[in-house]
Amino acid sequence: MQLQQDIAAGHDDKHEGGNEQRHWGSMEQSMEIRERHTTVALQHRQLDQEPAFRDLATPLIGNITCVALANPRMNLETTKHPVPSSSTKGPHHDPDTVIVTWDGPDDPQDPFNWPLRKKWWTTGLGLVASFVCSMNGTIIAVAHKAISDEFHISDETFPHSYWLTTSWGIGAALCPLFLFPIMEDFGVRPVLLGAYFFFICVLIPVGLARNFATLIVVRFFSGGCVPLISDAVAGVISNVFDGDRARSVPISLYVTVYLASTSMGPVVGSSILQFLSWRWIGYTELIWTAALFPLFIAGFPESRGSAILLARAKQLRNQGKRAYTAAELNHPRPLSQAVIESIQRPLYMLCTESVVFVASLWAAFSLGTIYLFTQSVEQVYGELYSWNVSQAGYVQGAIVIGEILGCGLCISTNHWYYDSAARNPEAAPDTCTPIPEARLYTSIVGGLFGVTGGMFVYAWTSYTAVHWMAPTLGLAMVGFGTTAVIVGNANYLVDAYSKYAASALAAVGLVENISIAFLPLATTVMYTDLGFQWASSLLAFLSLVLVATPFVLLKWGTVVRSRSPFMKHAVIDRRRDCVLNVSPAVVPAAAASV
């Protein structure tokens, strides 16, 4: 799962023009802001010239006046004086060419200006789509024995029945790397509806499969659809909520919905398998997924500003006007180059950035543990309490309860991050830059008292003489900690890497999905050979080691960021944003201190 990658991409737009052109209402304002950015631009230039660090966003166009459109029928202003360095051919030089942008900062069609009710309606629909689809990863796991019996698959020497989830995880890891660059220019609505429709199509063969190979293939493609849908929802959040404070609650809900849906899979699958055959898991999932599709078609609006502006420009061109968006005039990169860069930078950061590497390991461990429970809970509760598959599936609802509580922790402690601005030694006086490492406070709480503590509880209450509620409490604690860890780490990466956060989170998502594909393959052997107590304790000790990493960053975070070219670039961005966003009364004092 590439958690918050599009949220980070939306965060990037604030630095590159993109969807934030509403702040550039007139040429006079543009000139004023450009003068204030001159020093920052010079500091950016050296990094931006390096291919490894060049951002994917659209640069500014200098020779065409940006014209704000209240509606497609208004009269358009045009520039008659292209700059001398401009090309002598094409729409850049044509004096009648105009750039379509927002009608000032209050344009009602700008998603940032939507009524709050519309913002939450759109976000809510997206979260419903994410919840319905994310459950697909684990819902069939409870039926592995029934499927193995029908298709004569043996788990005696290796857990071959788990290949259904492994195939799903591989699809979730690989498909976004290749498809995101292709789909990012289409807008959020086409991506979500298109991926959702294809997801429905690949659900059809699940109940009709005549062999095990068919299930493996369709699970690969369904796994590839889910991150596309989930990250389209993340794109909605970045497109309609302006600023970190406004996005904090939607981000926490987004992560929680994904995790809770994943943990609900065994619960829902068990309720179906208890009364019907395993094929009805596929049929039932197909029915409710398809039934919701008309709702998304009718009620899900386009929320990406660039796509809305592109639709305006196309409508004007149909009327004979030479209207274009900035992206259209900027000579977009060839598709092959976009795909290569989409793969190259996350892998480069994963291999060269220690923070990204550790965050990827921690997120992979946390999410992999949730998938590991689909195997270990059945084994532990089956042997200790003689529970059947359905009962073992139901008890995993405790993880969902813990994940919801973890969401509450993340929302209620947001002020920890913003309060850190008062003690930030890197911030200029009278500015509002919080300490990026303050995002990790919730990760520490969740990792130490949630995942680590929960694993120890789950381990050392796994005895026949102990009531089943005791290890179940451990499951809930792990769910609580997992949400806190993933939300905290993702928010930290967004703050620490700024415009490069999308690539950092893409690396995390890649490792996460590889983990959920392969880590649970070792579950049965580990819990059999080490025993229930020491197998879970091993996971607890691994979690304890990972929890130590935020303490390192809290103490030496400034040094770590100073050694990272990506993070040094982000420091400039944060300081610039704070200067531009502080109140007028604060600006003179901040300027005087420079």
C-alpha positions in Angstrom: 0.0 0.0 0.0 1.4 3.4 -1.0 0.0 5.3 1.9 -0.4 9.0 1.4 1.7 9.2 -1.8 -0.9 11.4 -3.5 -1.2 13.4 -0.4 2.5 14.1 -0.6 2.0 14.8 -4.3 -0.6 17.4 -3.4 1.8 18.8 -0.8 4.4 19.1 -3.7 2.0 21.1 -5.8 2.2 24.0 -3.3 5.9 24.3 -4.2 5.5 23.9 -8.0 2.4 25.8 -9.0 0.2 22.8 -10.0 -3.1 22.8 -8.2 -2.2 25.9 -6.1 -2.4 28.5 -8.9 -5.3 30.1 -7.0 -2.6 32.0 -5.0 -1.5 33.7 -8.2 -4.5 35.9 -8.9 -2.8 38.7 -10.9 0.4 39.5 -12.5 1.1 42.1 -9.9 0.8 39.5 -7.1 2.9 37.1 -9.2 5.7 39.6 -9.5 5.6 40.4 -5.7 5.8 36.8 -4.7 8.4 36.0 -7.3 10.7 38.8 -5.8 10.2 37.3 -2.4 11.2 33.9 -3.7 14.3 35.0 -5.5 16.7 33.9 -2.8 14.9 30.6 -2.3 14.9 30.0 -6.1 18.7 30.4 -6.2 19.1 27.9 -3.4 16.8 25.5 -5.2 18.6 25.8 -8.5 21.6 23.7 -7.8 19.6 20.7 -6.7 17.0 21.0 -9.4 19.8 20.8 -12.1 20.7 17.3 -10.9 18.8 14.6 -12.7 18.5 12.5 -9.5 16.8 15.3 -7.7 14.7 17.0 -10.5 11.1 17.1 -9.4 8.3 15.7 -11.5 6.1 18.7 -11.2 5.4 21.2 -14.0 7.7 24.3 -14.0 6.4 27.8 -14.5 5.9 29.2 -18.0 7.3 32.7 -18.3 6.1 34.1 -21.7 2.3 33.8 -21.5 0.0 35.7 -19.2 -2.0 33.6 -16.8 -5.7 34.4 -17.4 -8.3 33.6 -14.8 -11.6 32.3 -16.0 -14.8 32.6 -14.0 -16.5 30.5 -16.7 -15.7 29.3 -20.2 -17.7 32.1 -21.8 -15.9 35.1 -20.3 -13.7 37.3 -22.5 -10.1 36.2 -22.4 -7.1 38.5 -22.0 -4.0 37.6 -24.0 -0.4 38.6 -24.0 1.0 40.4 -27.1 4.6 40.5 -26.1 6.3 37.1 -25.7 9.7 37.2 -24.1 12.7 37.3 -26.5 13.9 33.9 -25.4 10.7 32.2 -26.2 10.3 29.8 -29.2 9.2 31.3 -32.5 6.8 28.5 -33.2 3.9 26.9 -31.4 1.3 28.2 -28.9 4.1 29.7 -26.7 4.7 32.4 -29.3 1.2 32.9 -30.5 0.0 36.2 -29.0 -3.6 35.0 -28.9 -2.8 32.0 -26.7 -4.0 32.1 -23.2 -3.4 29.9 -20.1 -6.6 28.8 -18.4 -6.4 29.1 -14.6 -8.6 30.0 -11.6 -10.7 33.1 -11.4 -8.8 34.5 -8.4 -8.4 32.9 -5.0 -12.2 32.5 -4.5 -13.1 30.6 -7.7 -16.0 28.3 -6.6 -14.8 25.6 -9.0 -11.4 25.4 -7.3 -11.7 22.3 -5.1 -10.1 24.1 -2.2 -13.1 26.5 -2.2 -15.7 23.8 -2.2 -18.2 23.9 0.7 -17.1 21.8 3.6 -20.1 19.5 3.0 -19.0 18.7 -0.6 -15.4 18.1 0.5 -16.5 15.5 3.1 -19.0 14.0 0.7 -16.3 13.4 -1.9 -13.8 12.2 0.7 -16.4 9.9 2.3 -17.2 8.3 -1.0 -13.6 7.7 -1.6 -13.1 6.2 1.8 -16.1 3.8 1.1 -14.4 2.7 -2.1 -11.1 2.2 -0.3 -12.8 0.2 2.5 -14.7 -2.1 0.1 -11.6 -2.8 -2.1 -8.9 -3.1 0.6 -10.8 -5.9 2.3 -10.0 -8.0 -0.8 -6.5 -8.6 0.5 -7.4 -10.8 3.4 -11.1 -11.8 2.9 -10.2 -15.1 1.2 -7.4 -16.0 3.6 -9.9 -17.8 6.0 -10.9 -20.2 3.1 -7.4 -21.4 2.4 -8.1 -24.9 3.7 -11.4 -25.3 1.8 -9.7 -24.1 -1.4 -6.7 -26.4 -0.8 -9.0 -29.4 -0.4 -10.9 -28.7 -3.6 -7.9 -28.1 -5.7 -5.7 -30.7 -4.0 -3.1 -28.1 -2.7 -0.9 -29.4 0.0 0.6 -27.3 2.8 2.5 -30.1 4.4 6.0 -28.9 3.3 5.2 -25.3 2.4 2.2 -23.0 2.8 1.2 -23.1 -0.9 -2.4 -22.0 0.0 -1.0 -18.6 1.0 0.1 -17.9 -2.6 -3.3 -16.3 -3.1 -2.3 -13.5 -0.7 1.3 -13.5 -2.0 0.1 -12.9 -5.5 -2.1 -10.1 -4.3 0.8 -8.4 -2.5 3.1 -8.7 -5.6 0.4 -7.1 -7.7 0.0 -4.3 -5.2 3.7 -3.7 -5.2 4.4 -3.7 -8.9 1.3 -2.2 -10.7 1.4 1.3 -9.1 5.1 1.7 -10.1 4.2 1.4 -13.8 0.6 2.7 -13.8 0.7 5.8 -11.7 2.8 7.9 -14.2 0.3 6.9 -16.9 -2.8 7.6 -14.9 -1.8 10.8 -13.0 -2.8 13.1 -15.8 -6.3 11.8 -16.2 -7.7 13.2 -13.0 -8.9 11.5 -9.8 -12.4 10.5 -11.0 -11.4 8.6 -14.2 -8.6 6.8 -12.2 -10.9 5.8 -9.4 -13.8 4.7 -11.6 -11.6 3.0 -14.1 -9.7 1.0 -11.5 -12.9 0.2 -9.6 -14.5 -1.1 -12.7 -11.5 -3.3 -13.6 -11.5 -4.5 -10.0 -15.2 -5.6 -10.4 -14.2 -7.5 -13.5 -11.4 -9.5 -11.9 -13.7 -10.4 -9.0 -15.9 -12.4 -11.4 -13.5 -15.3 -11.9 -13.0 -15.9 -8.2 -16.2 -17.7 -7.6 -16.1 -19.4 -11.0 -12.5 -20.6 -10.9 -11.9 -24.1 -12.0 -8.2 -24.4 -10.8 -5.8 -22.8 -8.4 -3.8 -21.0 -11.1 -6.9 -18.9 -12.0 -7.2 -17.7 -8.5 -3.5 -16.7 -8.3 -3.7 -14.7 -11.6 -6.9 -12.8 -10.8 -5.6 -12.1 -7.3 -2.5 -10.5 -8.8 -4.7 -8.0 -10.8 -7.1 -7.3 -7.9 -4.1 -6.5 -5.8 -2.9 -4.1 -8.4 -6.2 -2.3 -8.5 -6.5 -1.7 -4.7 -3.5 0.8 -4.4 -4.7 2.7 -7.4 -8.1 3.2 -5.8 -6.7 3.9 -2.4 -4.2 6.5 -3.7 -6.9 8.1 -5.8 -8.7 8.7 -2.4 -5.5 10.1 -1.0 -5.5 12.4 -4.0 -8.9 13.7 -3.1 -7.7 14.6 0.3 -4.7 16.6 -1.1 -6.9 18.3 -3.7 -9.8 19.6 -1.4 -8.2 20.2 2.0 -5.6 23.0 2.0 -2.8 22.9 4.5 -1.5 20.3 7.0 -4.0 21.2 9.8 -7.0 20.7 7.5 -5.6 17.4 6.2 -4.7 15.9 9.5 -8.1 14.3 10.3 -8.7 13.1 6.7 -5.2 11.6 6.5 -5.7 9.7 9.8 -9.1 8.4 8.6 -7.7 7.4 5.3 -5.0 5.2 6.9 -7.4 3.8 9.4 -9.9 2.8 6.8 -7.3 0.9 4.9 -6.0 -0.9 8.0 -9.4 -1.6 9.4 -10.7 -2.9 6.1 -7.7 -5.2 5.9 -8.3 -6.5 9.4 -12.0 -6.9 8.7 -11.4 -9.2 5.8 -11.1 -12.4 7.9 -14.1 -11.3 10.0 -16.3 -10.9 6.9 -14.9 -14.0 5.2 -15.6 -16.1 8.3 -19.2 -15.0 8.4 -19.7 -16.1 4.9 -17.7 -19.3 5.1 -19.6 -20.4 8.2 -22.8 -20.8 6.2 -21.8 -21.1 2.5 -19.0 -22.5 0.4 -15.7 -20.5 -0.2 -16.9 -19.5 -3.6 -19.6 -17.4 -2.1 -16.9 -15.2 -0.6 -16.1 -14.2 -4.2 -19.8 -13.9 -5.2 -20.7 -11.8 -2.2 -17.8 -9.5 -2.6 -18.7 -9.1 -6.3 -22.3 -8.3 -5.4 -21.6 -5.5 -2.9 -18.7 -4.1 -4.9 -20.8 -3.8 -8.1 -23.9 -2.5 -6.2 -21.9 0.5 -5.0 -20.5 1.4 -8.5 -23.5 3.4 -9.6 -23.2 5.5 -6.5 -19.6 6.4 -7.3 -20.5 7.2 -10.9 -23.3 9.5 -9.9 -21.9 11.1 -6.8 -18.1 11.2 -7.2 -16.9 14.6 -8.7 -13.5 15.4 -10.2 -11.3 17.0 -7.5 -8.0 17.5 -9.2 -7.6 21.1 -10.1 -5.5 20.5 -13.2 -8.1 18.2 -14.6 -10.9 20.7 -14.1 -8.8 23.4 -15.8 -8.0 21.0 -18.7 -11.8 20.4 -19.2 -12.3 24.2 -19.3 -9.5 24.6 -21.9 -10.9 21.8 -24.1 -14.4 23.4 -23.9 -12.9 26.8 -25.0 -10.9 25.1 -27.8 -14.2 23.6 -29.1 -15.4 27.2 -29.3 -12.5 28.2 -31.5 -10.3 29.8 -28.8 -6.6 29.0 -28.3 -6.9 28.1 -24.7 -4.4 25.8 -22.9 -3.4 24.9 -19.4 0.1 25.4 -18.2 0.7 21.7 -18.3 -0.3 21.4 -21.9 2.2 24.1 -22.9 5.1 22.8 -20.9 6.0 20.0 -23.3 5.2 17.0 -21.0 7.8 14.3 -20.6 7.6 11.2 -22.8 5.6 8.4 -21.2 8.7 6.1 -21.1 10.7 8.8 -19.2 7.8 9.3 -16.7 7.7 5.6 -16.0 11.5 5.4 -15.6 11.6 8.3 -13.2 8.6 6.9 -11.3 10.6 3.8 -10.6 14.1 5.3 -10.4 13.7 7.9 -7.7 11.9 5.7 -5.0 14.5 3.0 -5.5 17.3 5.6 -5.4 15.9 7.1 -2.1 15.4 3.6 -0.6 19.0 2.7 -1.2 20.6 6.1 -0.3 18.4 7.7 2.3 18.7 5.9 5.7 15.5 7.5 7.0 13.5 6.2 4.0 15.1 2.7 4.4 14.3 2.5 8.2 10.8 3.9 7.7 10.2 1.3 5.0 11.3 -1.5 7.2 9.1 -0.3 10.1 6.0 0.2 7.9 6.6 -3.2 6.2 6.9 -4.9 9.6 3.8 -3.2 10.9 1.6 -4.0 8.0 3.1 -7.4 7.5 2.2 -8.3 11.0 -1.5 -7.6 10.3 -1.3 -10.1 7.4 0.7 -12.5 9.6 -2.2 -12.6 12.0 -4.4 -14.1 9.2 -2.3 -17.2 9.7 -1.1 -17.2 13.3 -4.5 -16.4 14.9 -6.0 -19.5 13.3 -3.1 -21.6 14.5 -2.9 -20.3 18.0 -6.7 -20.2 18.8 -7.2 -23.5 17.0 -4.7 -25.4 19.1 -5.3 -23.6 22.4 -9.1 -23.3 22.4 -10.1 -25.8 19.6 -11.7 -23.0 17.6 -12.6 -23.5 14.0 -11.6 -21.2 11.1 -14.7 -19.0 11.4 -14.2 -18.4 15.1 -10.6 -17.5 14.6 -11.7 -15.1 11.9 -14.2 -13.4 14.1 -11.6 -12.7 16.9 -9.6 -10.6 14.5 -12.2 -7.9 14.9 -10.3 -7.0 18.0 -7.5 -5.7 15.7 -10.1 -3.4 14.1 -11.1 -2.0 17.4 -7.5 -1.3 18.2 -6.9 0.4 14.9 -9.9 2.8 15.5 -8.4 3.7 18.9 -5.1 4.3 17.2 -6.8 6.8 14.9 -8.2 8.6 17.9 -4.7 8.9 19.3 -3.3 10.4 16.1 -6.2 12.9 15.8 -6.1 14.0 19.5 -2.3 14.5 19.6 -1.8 16.6 16.4 -1.1 19.6 18.7 2.1 17.8 19.8 3.5 18.5 16.4 2.4 22.1 16.1 3.4 23.0 19.6 7.0 22.0 18.7 7.3 25.2 16.6 7.9 27.2 19.8 11.1 25.2 20.6 12.4 24.7 17.0 16.1 25.9 17.0 16.1 25.8 13.2 13.2 28.2 12.8 13.7 31.9 12.4 12.1 34.1 15.1 8.4 34.8 14.9 7.9 32.0 12.3 5.8 28.9 12.6 8.0 26.0 11.5 7.4 22.9 13.7 10.1 20.3 14.3 9.6 17.5 11.7 10.7 14.8 14.2 7.7 15.8 16.4 5.6 13.8 14.0 7.2 10.7 15.5 5.8 11.1 19.0 2.7 9.0 18.1 5.0 6.4 16.4 6.9 6.0 19.6 3.7 5.6 21.6 2.2 3.2 19.1 5.3 1.2 18.5 6.3 0.8 22.2 3.0 0.4 24.0 1.0 -0.8 21.0 2.9 -3.2 18.7 5.7 -4.2 21.1 3.5 -4.4 24.2 0.7 -6.1 22.3 3.0 -8.7 20.9 4.4 -9.6 24.3 0.8 -9.9 25.7 -0.2 -12.0 22.7 2.9 -14.2 23.3 2.8 -14.9 27.0 -1.0 -15.3 27.4 -1.0 -18.0 24.7 -1.7 -20.8 27.1 -4.7 -23.1 27.4 -5.2 -22.1 31.0 -5.5 -18.4 30.1 -8.8 -17.1 29.0 -9.0 -16.3 25.3 -9.7 -12.6 26.0 -6.1 -12.1 27.2 -4.4 -12.8 23.9 -7.2 -11.0 22.2 -6.3 -7.9 24.1 -2.8 -8.3 22.7 -4.3 -8.3 19.2 -6.2 -5.0 19.9 -3.0 -3.4 21.2 -1.1 -4.3 18.0 -3.9 -2.8 15.9 -3.7 0.4 18.0 0.0 0.6 17.6 0.0 -0.2 13.9 -2.2 2.8 13.0 -0.1 5.2 15.2 3.1 4.0 13.7 2.0 4.2 10.0 0.3 7.6 10.4 3.2 9.1 12.4 5.9 7.8 10.0 4.0 8.9 6.9 3.5 12.4 8.2 7.1 12.6 9.2 8.3 11.7 5.7 5.9 14.3 4.2 7.4 17.0 6.4 11.0 15.9 6.2 11.1 15.4 2.5 8.5 18.0 1.3 8.5 18.0 -2.5 10.2 14.6 -2.6 7.8 13.0 -0.1 5.8 11.2 -2.8 8.9 9.3 -3.9 9.8 8.5 -0.3 6.3 7.2 0.3 6.4 5.2 -2.9 9.5 3.4 -1.7 7.7 2.7 1.6 4.7 1.4 -0.2 6.8 -0.9 -2.4 8.5 -2.5 0.6 5.2 -2.7 2.5 3.5 -4.7 -0.2 6.5 -7.0 -0.6 6.3 -7.6 3.1 2.6 -8.6 3.1 3.4 -10.8 0.1 6.2 -12.9 1.7 6.5 -12.3 5.5 3.4 -14.4 6.4 4.8 -17.4 4.4 7.0 -18.0 7.4 4.2 -17.9 10.0 3.3 -21.5 10.3 6.9 -22.8 10.5 7.9 -20.0 12.9 5.0 -20.7 15.3 5.4 -24.4 15.1 9.2 -24.5 15.6 9.6 -21.7 18.1 6.3 -22.2 19.9 3.5 -19.6 20.3 5.3 -17.7 23.1 8.7 -17.2 21.5 7.5 -16.7 18.0 5.4 -13.7 19.1 8.2 -12.6 21.4 10.6 -12.6 18.4 8.2 -10.2 16.6 8.0 -8.1 19.8 11.8 -7.8 20.0 12.0 -6.8 16.3 9.4 -4.1 17.0 11.4 -2.9 20.0 14.5 -2.4 17.8 12.5 -0.4 15.3 11.0 1.8 18.0 14.5 2.9 18.9 15.0 4.7 15.6 12.7 7.7 16.4 14.7 8.4 19.5 17.8 8.6 17.3 16.0 11.1 15.0 14.7 13.1 18.0 18.3 13.6 19.2 20.2 13.9 16.0 17.5 14.8 13.5 19.1 18.1 12.6 22.3 16.3 11.7 20.6 13.6 9.7 18.6 16.2 7.7 21.7 18.3 7.1 23.4 15.3 5.4 20.5 14.5 3.1 20.3 16.6 -0.1 16.6 15.8 -0.3 15.9 17.0 3.3 18.1 20.1 3.0 15.9 21.1 0.0 12.8 20.5 2.2 14.1 22.9 4.9 14.1 25.7 2.4 10.5 24.9 1.4 9.3 24.8 5.0 10.8 28.2 5.8 9.4 29.7 2.6 5.9 28.4 3.3 6.0 29.7 6.9 7.0 33.2 5.7 4.2 33.2 3.1 1.6 31.9 5.5 2.2 34.0 8.6 -0.1 36.9 9.4 0.7 40.4 8.0 1.6 41.5 11.5 4.3 38.9 11.8 5.8 39.4 8.4 7.8 42.6 9.2 9.3 41.0 12.3 10.2 37.9 10.4 11.7 39.9 7.5 13.7 42.1 10.0 15.3 39.0 11.5 16.6 37.7 8.2 
